[in-house]
Amino acid sequence: KHQHGKYPSTPAIAQLLSTTLYYKRFFPYYTFNVLGGVDEEGNGLCCSYDAVGSFEHVKYTSSGTGNQLVQPLLDNQLGWKSQRRPGAMGRDYSSQDAVELVKDCFSAATERDIYTGDAVDILVVDQTGTRVIKHTLKAD
């Protein structure tokens, strides 16, 4: 904001993150980032990154220690992949339904992945702004 007098757009931040990661490609940060936001038209934007800054626009993604447990669940519930019913189609999720799905995904990952933490911060981004929902996971 300092140089241009306005906040950067989500696609601009996506490119900035890619450039930052690519700059460190020989000694990478080894972070696998997920960036979400709203573009200029008010549509949701989700980007998935590898360690050296390559990214792609996706409808949904996961990253981190529980990724192998969460991604198949997202593929099934959001992408409607591996559905056994012929002609099965996805459905539109309300904001509250999406938050409940994220809670279920992290709760499932917590049961099998010891590195998934004790709580998750869910950030809901829409045209009105951003809000944070803190969800406590299984505390042993």
trRosetta pair geometry for C-beta under 8 A, 3 or more apart (Angstrom, degrees):
i j d omega theta_ij theta_ji phi_ij phi_ji
1 4 6.8 -91 -144 59 29 81
1 5 7.0 23 -177 -153 67 7
1 6 6.4 -119 -131 104 78 12
1 7 5.4 -18 -84 -86 106 53
1 8 7.5 -117 -61 -19 62 73
4 8 7.4 92 48 -76 144 76
8 12 4.1 -120 179 93 108 131
8 13 5.4 134 105 -54 120 82
8 16 7.2 36 141 -17 166 141
9 12 4.6 98 55 5 77 105
9 13 7.2 -142 96 -4 42 85
9 39 6.8 42 178 -147 111 61
9 40 5.9 -29 -133 -55 132 94
10 13 5.6 -52 -146 36 35 111
10 14 6.4 43 152 -24 65 102
10 35 7.5 157 -169 149 92 110
10 37 3.4 -171 -114 92 132 136
10 38 6.2 158 -26 62 145 32
10 39 5.5 -102 53 -87 119 56
10 45 5.0 140 123 61 140 143
11 14 5.3 -49 -147 32 36 118
11 15 6.6 33 155 -16 66 102
11 39 6.1 43 -30 -121 101 101
11 45 6.9 -108 -64 -156 73 163
12 15 5.8 -54 -150 38 33 108
12 16 6.3 36 150 -21 65 107
13 16 5.4 -52 -144 37 34 115
13 17 6.4 36 156 -19 66 102
13 35 6.7 -174 115 -167 105 140
13 37 7.0 80 55 -9 135 159
14 17 6.0 -54 -151 35 28 109
14 18 6.5 29 151 -18 61 108
14 35 5.5 174 -100 93 80 151
14 45 7.3 -97 -49 148 139 128
14 47 4.8 126 -133 -23 119 164
14 55 6.5 -151 -179 106 98 158
15 18 5.5 -53 -149 36 34 115
15 19 6.3 34 154 -19 67 106
16 19 5.8 -55 -147 37 30 110
16 20 6.3 33 154 -21 64 107
17 20 5.6 -53 -145 36 31 113
17 21 6.3 26 158 -14 65 106
17 33 6.3 -113 173 92 137 160
17 35 6.1 178 23 -59 163 145
17 47 7.9 141 67 98 135 140
17 49 6.6 -98 131 -73 118 154
17 53 7.4 176 128 -132 63 83
17 55 7.5 66 94 -48 106 151
18 21 6.1 -59 -148 39 27 106
18 22 6.1 25 156 -18 65 112
18 49 6.8 -154 -92 -117 72 117
18 53 4.3 100 -166 -175 58 95
18 54 7.4 66 -142 -94 104 13
18 55 5.2 -104 -89 3 113 121
19 22 5.7 -56 -141 39 29 111
19 23 6.3 40 156 -30 63 103
19 53 6.8 114 -51 -153 12 143
20 23 5.8 -49 -152 24 28 116
20 24 7.3 5 156 1 59 105
20 53 7.2 166 66 -102 50 118
21 24 6.3 -72 -159 47 34 97
21 25 7.4 71 142 -71 63 73
21 28 7.1 30 -171 -144 81 96
21 29 6.6 -90 -124 25 79 116
21 31 7.5 -119 -111 63 115 96
21 33 7.5 -137 -65 9 141 126
21 49 6.4 141 -5 178 169 134
21 51 7.0 -170 -173 162 118 34
21 52 6.0 143 142 178 99 19
21 53 3.4 167 85 -73 103 85
22 25 5.4 -4 -162 -47 46 113
22 52 5.9 62 -106 164 57 72
22 53 3.5 -77 -49 38 79 160
23 53 7.9 93 4 -54 57 149
24 27 5.9 -73 -173 77 83 68
24 28 5.4 116 120 -116 94 42
24 29 5.7 62 101 -29 148 84
25 28 5.9 9 -136 -75 30 94
25 52 4.3 54 -122 -144 94 106
25 53 6.9 -73 -76 9 100 112
28 51 4.5 67 158 156 151 106
28 52 5.6 -81 -98 -81 133 70
29 51 6.9 -165 64 -160 66 82
30 51 5.2 -7 -112 -131 40 127
31 49 7.8 21 110 97 81 122
31 51 6.7 127 49 -120 39 69
32 48 7.9 3 171 -175 88 80
32 49 6.3 -179 -162 88 48 75
32 50 6.4 -18 -121 -133 87 36
32 51 6.3 -44 -75 -63 74 70
32 63 4.6 -162 111 -157 102 124
32 64 7.4 -157 71 -54 108 45
33 47 8.0 11 110 103 95 93
33 48 7.9 169 92 -155 56 38
33 49 4.3 13 56 44 88 129
33 63 7.0 138 -173 82 4 173
34 46 7.1 -12 -174 -168 93 89
34 47 7.2 162 -158 83 47 55
34 48 5.8 -10 -108 -106 76 64
34 49 7.3 -150 -71 18 34 85
34 61 5.6 -169 -119 90 117 112
34 62 7.4 -32 -68 -135 152 19
34 63 5.0 -172 -34 9 109 125
35 45 7.8 -21 117 119 90 95
35 46 7.3 159 86 -154 54 42
35 47 4.4 -4 57 55 101 104
35 49 7.2 57 -7 -22 101 113
35 55 7.8 -2 25 -148 118 147
36 44 7.2 -17 -165 -170 94 93
36 45 6.8 157 -154 88 47 60
36 46 5.0 -4 -105 -105 84 75
36 47 7.7 -166 -71 22 43 66
36 123 7.6 157 72 88 123 111
36 125 6.0 165 125 28 102 141
37 44 7.8 159 93 -154 30 54
37 45 5.2 -17 68 61 73 104
37 125 5.8 -90 -124 156 41 158
38 42 6.0 -9 -179 -144 115 37
38 43 7.0 152 -155 73 69 28
38 44 6.2 -45 -101 -99 66 44
38 45 6.6 154 -112 11 14 94
38 125 5.9 -157 -28 146 96 106
38 126 6.9 84 -66 -157 138 20
38 127 6.4 165 -158 -82 165 54
39 42 7.3 -57 71 11 65 16
39 43 5.3 -9 40 59 107 83
39 44 7.9 34 1 110 86 5
39 45 4.9 98 -43 -43 95 128
42 127 5.3 8 -142 -92 105 114
44 125 7.6 123 -123 91 89 102
45 57 6.8 -62 -157 -137 80 106
46 57 6.9 108 73 -161 57 62
46 58 5.4 -68 102 74 105 72
46 59 6.6 62 48 -179 131 11
46 60 6.4 16 108 -92 169 28
46 61 6.3 168 153 13 121 100
47 55 4.8 23 178 174 110 127
47 56 6.9 164 -149 79 69 30
47 57 5.8 -41 -95 -96 74 54
47 58 7.2 124 -119 19 24 81
48 55 6.3 162 79 -150 41 76
48 56 5.8 -16 55 57 91 80
48 58 5.2 17 -6 7 115 133
48 61 4.1 -155 -77 -145 125 173
48 63 7.0 165 -142 -56 92 117
49 53 6.5 -31 -158 -134 111 27
49 54 7.0 143 -152 77 61 44
49 55 4.5 -31 -93 -91 73 98
50 53 7.3 -37 68 34 73 22
50 54 4.9 8 32 56 111 94
50 55 7.5 -157 9 -74 67 53
58 61 4.9 78 84 -45 146 111
59 78 6.8 -176 120 148 113 120
59 79 7.2 137 73 -86 129 87
60 74 5.2 -153 130 177 132 126
60 78 4.8 38 5 110 159 159
60 79 7.0 -132 46 -47 120 94
61 71 7.5 -7 -158 -112 50 98
61 74 7.7 150 -110 118 11 161
62 66 7.4 -74 164 97 131 80
62 67 4.9 166 115 -127 101 72
62 70 4.2 -178 -150 99 170 124
62 71 4.9 -139 42 -70 119 77
62 74 6.1 170 -26 -6 115 147
62 105 7.5 -142 -97 167 140 141
63 67 5.6 0 -136 -89 20 124
64 67 5.5 149 58 -44 51 93
64 116 7.8 92 132 -101 121 80
65 109 7.9 122 97 175 80 122
65 113 5.5 147 130 174 102 133
65 115 3.9 -108 -176 91 167 124
65 116 5.9 -153 83 -62 115 67
66 69 4.9 -58 -174 47 80 111
66 70 5.2 71 126 -23 96 110
66 106 7.2 105 86 -126 164 57
66 109 3.1 40 -159 -161 143 135
66 110 7.6 -26 -94 -50 147 45
66 112 8.0 115 -129 73 94 88
66 113 4.5 -156 -93 31 84 163
66 115 7.6 -161 -45 77 76 87
66 116 4.7 35 -48 -76 125 122
67 70 5.9 -65 -132 43 28 102
67 71 5.6 27 175 -26 69 112
68 71 6.7 -35 -120 27 21 109
68 72 7.8 19 172 -9 48 103
69 72 7.4 -68 -168 33 25 100
69 73 7.3 14 149 -9 59 115
69 108 6.1 -166 154 122 116 98
69 109 4.6 148 85 -105 131 76
69 112 5.8 158 -99 68 149 126
69 113 6.1 -134 2 -33 143 121
70 73 5.7 -69 -160 41 39 112
70 74 6.1 34 151 -19 75 108
70 105 4.7 64 -135 -179 97 112
70 106 7.4 15 -97 -74 124 48
70 108 7.3 142 -91 77 65 110
70 109 5.4 -17 -55 -63 97 125
71 74 5.6 -55 -145 38 34 111
71 75 6.2 39 155 -23 67 104
72 75 5.4 -50 -145 34 34 116
72 76 6.4 32 157 -18 65 105
73 76 5.8 -56 -149 37 30 109
73 77 6.1 7 162 -1 67 114
73 104 7.7 -152 168 116 144 101
73 105 5.4 173 92 -112 140 90
73 108 6.5 122 -60 66 159 158
74 77 6.2 -66 -133 49 27 95
74 78 5.1 -17 -176 22 70 119
74 79 6.9 59 134 -4 69 101
74 105 6.7 28 -57 -107 89 141
75 78 7.2 -53 -101 55 12 82
75 79 4.6 -39 -151 46 51 127
75 81 4.4 -42 166 42 99 124
75 82 7.0 55 124 15 111 108
76 79 7.3 12 -24 56 12 82
76 80 7.3 42 -171 -112 34 25
76 81 6.3 -84 -83 61 44 71
76 82 6.0 -51 -99 64 87 105
76 83 7.4 134 -150 -70 73 73
77 80 7.9 -22 161 -68 8 54
77 101 6.1 175 133 -145 151 128
78 90 6.7 36 -173 -136 34 132
78 93 7.7 -46 -108 -18 89 135
78 101 7.7 107 -56 163 101 157
79 90 7.3 -73 -165 -78 8 133
80 83 5.3 -14 -178 -33 79 132
80 88 5.9 -164 -166 116 118 100
80 89 6.6 -20 -131 -162 172 23
80 90 4.4 -127 -30 -63 126 86
83 88 3.9 -115 149 61 151 144
84 88 7.9 56 58 -18 37 142
85 88 4.1 95 77 -57 102 114
93 97 4.2 -140 -161 94 86 118
93 98 4.5 108 133 -61 132 84
93 101 6.8 -47 -139 -7 150 140
94 97 4.6 96 48 6 76 104
94 98 7.0 -140 90 -6 40 86
95 98 5.8 -56 -151 35 30 111
95 99 6.5 30 152 -19 64 105
95 124 6.0 66 -167 -155 113 132
95 126 6.8 -40 -98 -57 133 139
96 99 5.7 -51 -148 34 34 112
96 100 6.5 35 153 -18 65 104
97 100 5.7 -55 -150 37 32 111
97 101 6.4 35 151 -21 65 104
98 101 5.6 -51 -149 34 34 114
98 102 6.5 35 152 -18 65 103
98 124 7.9 125 89 -117 118 99
99 102 5.7 -52 -150 35 33 112
99 103 6.5 36 150 -20 64 104
99 122 5.8 110 -137 140 87 154
99 124 6.5 -32 -77 -77 112 120
99 133 6.1 34 -149 48 129 163
100 103 5.5 -51 -149 35 34 115
100 104 6.4 36 152 -19 65 104
101 104 5.6 -53 -149 36 32 112
101 105 6.4 36 152 -22 65 104
102 105 5.6 -50 -147 33 33 114
102 106 6.5 24 158 -11 65 105
102 120 7.6 -151 149 123 102 143
102 122 5.4 120 109 -118 146 128
102 135 7.9 158 110 11 96 156
103 106 6.2 -61 -148 42 28 103
103 107 6.1 29 155 -20 65 110
103 120 7.7 -179 -109 63 56 130
103 122 7.3 -54 -62 -50 77 148
103 135 5.2 -143 -113 -151 97 161
104 107 5.6 -56 -143 38 29 112
104 108 6.3 31 157 -19 65 105
105 108 5.9 -57 -152 35 28 110
105 109 6.4 24 153 -16 64 107
106 109 5.5 -51 -143 38 36 112
106 110 6.2 43 155 -27 66 103
106 116 6.9 171 -162 -175 78 134
106 120 4.7 -66 -146 -24 167 156
106 135 6.9 119 71 94 143 130
106 137 6.0 -104 139 -90 105 122
107 110 5.7 -50 -148 30 31 115
107 111 7.0 38 152 -26 60 99
107 137 6.3 -173 -100 -133 59 88
107 138 7.1 101 -145 -25 74 97
108 111 5.9 -50 -160 22 34 114
108 112 7.4 -6 158 11 63 107
109 112 6.7 -84 -157 51 33 87
109 113 5.0 -23 174 24 78 126
109 116 4.8 133 126 -75 103 161
110 113 6.8 -67 -103 55 20 82
110 116 4.8 -121 -92 97 61 131
110 137 4.4 -179 -85 178 158 130
110 138 5.0 153 136 28 133 105
111 138 7.0 84 -77 5 62 152
113 116 4.5 78 92 -13 109 107
116 137 7.0 -96 133 143 106 172
117 120 7.2 142 69 -68 104 65
117 137 6.9 123 100 34 59 135
118 136 6.8 -17 151 -154 79 75
118 137 5.7 -161 -172 56 32 94
118 138 7.9 -109 -136 78 62 42
118 139 5.3 48 -149 -98 110 87
119 134 6.0 3 176 -174 125 91
119 135 6.5 160 -160 83 73 46
119 136 5.0 -37 -103 -108 94 52
119 137 5.9 -162 -86 6 31 84
120 134 7.7 163 84 -153 42 49
120 135 5.1 -13 60 61 88 98
120 137 6.4 71 -12 -42 93 111
121 132 5.6 -21 -169 -162 102 107
121 133 7.4 144 -162 73 51 45
121 134 5.7 -23 -104 -100 69 70
121 135 7.9 174 -89 20 22 73
122 132 7.2 139 73 -161 48 52
122 133 4.4 -22 64 64 103 99
122 134 7.7 -170 21 -78 75 21
122 135 6.1 39 -11 -6 114 115
123 130 5.8 -8 -173 -167 102 107
123 131 7.4 160 -153 80 55 36
123 132 5.6 -24 -99 -101 70 70
123 133 7.9 -173 -77 22 24 72
124 130 6.9 155 79 -154 51 53
124 131 5.1 -11 56 59 102 87
124 132 7.9 -168 18 -80 75 22
124 133 6.6 49 -17 -9 108 110
125 129 7.9 -96 -139 138 57 29
125 130 5.1 -13 -101 -102 74 86
126 129 7.3 3 64 47 70 35
136 139 6.8 -30 173 -34 108 113
